[in-house]
Amino acid sequence: MLSIVFGLIALSLGFWAMVKYWWYMVDVLVAMLPLMLIFGGAVALLAGIKNTGMRSSFKIKTNVDKGSQAAPRKKDE
């Protein structure tokens, strides 16, 4: 019950502050927009790379290359 009361008080103070200081809120949102776009783009890029399998195919190629160089073959006479 106490958390409900504190939640309602916080909501009412938040709405009051948003109405009273609206232009400060707009400035903060405008400043945060490029950061959110950069973060969202990075997350989308990483999700796309994970779904295409580029990372796993790169690991397979490097393991194959390392395996062929690790044990050179000798010719039989």
PyMOL commands that set and color helices and strands:
alter all, ss='L'
color gray80, all
select helices_A, chain A and resi 2-20+22-52+54-70
alter helices_A, ss='H'
color red, helices_A
deselect
rebuild
show_as cartoon
